[in-house]
């Protein structure tokens, strides 16, 4: 299944994912939103936190705006933990 079939991900977001080596829905599901976002960042793409909200929403079927309102803190904590493990 291609990334184009997911909600919340427009052409720019899909391009950033593909440039970071994330090219399929199963691959994105295996990584999860936080690890996929971190991979996009590591690839040098100019990813804002809106991409993180969009990725979580794409994987859960939730509008990114709702993710930003309701899951912001938990996603930011997960991202911080992920980045701390990467640095260690």
ABEGO torsion letter per residue (X at the ends): XBAAABBGBBAAAAAAAAAAGBABAAAAAAAEAAAAAAAAAAAGBBBBAAAAAAAAAAAAGBBAAAAAAAAAAAAAAAAAAAAAAAAX
